[in-house]
Amino acid sequence: MTTEHRAAADTIRDAEEVRDALASALERAGLGLPSLRLDPNTYADANPRPLIELGRCSPPLARELAAVIEKGIERGAAQ
């Protein structure tokens, strides 16, 4: 494996770890994005720049997600 391939693999592995951390945090908040994944088109290049695709969700789930985010913002403002 070349240095470039190793760097690309590390970049993708990092993106996968971040995706997993986000999925775990959402799960702890009682939320789950069913389409949460890496966008394969963004890491197909020799120098990948992976993007995490949050995917689609139902309006009720989007409402819950917004409420959790707002709660975090309020908590941060109160500190």
Secondary structure, DSSP 4 states (H G I P E B T S, - for coil): --HHHHHHHHHHHHHHHHHHHHHHHHHHTT---TT-EE-GGGS-SSS----EE-----HHHHHHHHHHHHHHHHHHHH-
